[in-house]
Amino acid sequence: MEYCEGGSLQNLIDAKISIDWPHAAYQIGAACQYLASSKVIHRDIKPANVLIKGGKFKLGDFGFAYELNFIDEVI
């Protein structure tokens, strides 16, 4: 995994740093959409697993990830 110098979303929340929530939500949603198109479900999305690098929000910690073999039936 790449180094994310911005820490996690949880760090920003704890430090009461202003967050552009629509921007964050869009990027997290886009990451989820990409994962779904790759037939992967993250299953542990929380602020501590949203990492920040260069102002971009990235999903990390795929310890609970699950690959679907039936994605077309679910959606």
Buried (B, 14 or more C-beta within 10 A) or exposed (E): EEEBEBBBBBBBEEEEEEBEEEEBEEBBEEBBEEBBEEBBBBEBBEBBBBBBEEEEBBBBBBEEEEEBEEBEEEE
